[in-house]
Amino acid sequence: MLSIFILIGAYRYYAQLAERFGKTKWHYGLLAIVVYLGAQLVFGFSYGIYKGITDPASVDGVDYAGVSFVNLISWVISIAVVYGVYQLLEKKFVKEHVNKPSIEIEKIGEKDL
């Protein structure tokens, strides 16, 4: 349930970034969802492989119901990854925005009617 709220927040966070720089909002909202779920999957597989290698007997008794310490850690790591990708995109968009000619330069030579 908490993951759904995190996904909604990440979607809106990335959509606001896209709107600020004139990009398609839902594309970047979906990117946020993919980044979050990808981080969850990578962490889950990594933890599963670690548990399988260190204590193979414990893998049989895994219970996926409820909130555990591993879930909390995976949420924190996934949120950090989403924030890191957000920062990279923001820097990229700022860099692109600075390189574009300003509106005033484009209007040079136009006659006012």
PyMOL commands that set and color helices and strands:
alter all, ss='L'
color gray80, all
select helices_A, chain A and resi 2-20+25-54+56-61+69-99+103-106
alter helices_A, ss='H'
color red, helices_A
deselect
rebuild
show_as cartoon
